[in-house]
Amino acid sequence: MFNLLVSGLKLDRITMDPEVMGGQPCLKGLRIPVSLIIKLIASGKKIEAILEDYPELEEEDVKQSLEYAAWTVSERVLPLPL
């Protein structure tokens, strides 16, 4: 299991483990991928409703999922010539 170390961000609730969910970033100790949280929010689900549907989550889990997603898409991606 790997904790994520992202410069300037405290993401101690997100881990990556090749043995859990195919190595996807997940919330620590849970088999809930960060991508699920992001998809729920993108579909219009309110944080309160997510927490109600997933009582094992805390608000900080959702916050860090959003921070991770924002960091991921802000990274520079360079195309490779074919």
N, C-alpha and C positions, 0 to 999 in steps of 0.2 A: 504494500500500500504506500502511496506517495501523497504527502501533503503538498498542496500547491504553494509555490513561493513566487509571487508576482510583485514586481517592484512597486512599492508604495501602497499596496493593498494587503489587507489582512483577510486572507481566505482560509482560515483554519477549519471551516466546516465543510470544505470541498476536498475530496480525495480522488485519486485515480489508482485503481488496482486492476492489473491485467486479469485477475481471477474473478472480478465482480463486474457484471454488466458489460463484458467485453472491453473493459478498460476505459469506458466512458467516465467523464467527471460525474461523480455522485456526491450526494450529501453524506457526510461522515457517519458511518455506522448504519447506513440505510441503503437499500437498493432502489433509491429514487434518483434518477439522473437529473442533472442540472437542466438538460434539454426539455424534460417534461415540465418543469416549473416555468421555463421561458415560453413554451408553447401554450400553456394554460393562460399566462398573462397576455400573450399576443392574441389569444382568442377572446379576450375581454373578461376573463375571470378575475374577480377582485381578490386581493391578498387574503382578506378575511374568509372568503369562501374556500380558498385553497387550504388555509389552516384548519378550517372546519372539516373539509374532506380528507385531509391528511393530518390527523391529530398528533402524529409523532413529529411533525415539523414545528419549528418555531419561526417567528417573524425574521430573525437574523438569518435563517437558512435561505429564505426567499431573497432577502437583501443581498446576501453574498452571491446567490445565483445570478442576480441581475448584474452585480459588479463584475463577475467573471465573464458573463456574456458581453458586456460592454468592452472589457479589456480584450477579449478575443477578436471582436470585429474591428478594434482600433489598431490592431497589429498590421504592419505593412506586409502586403503580399506581393511578391514579384513574380510575374509570369515567366515561365521558362520557354525559350524558343523551341519549336518542334523541328 
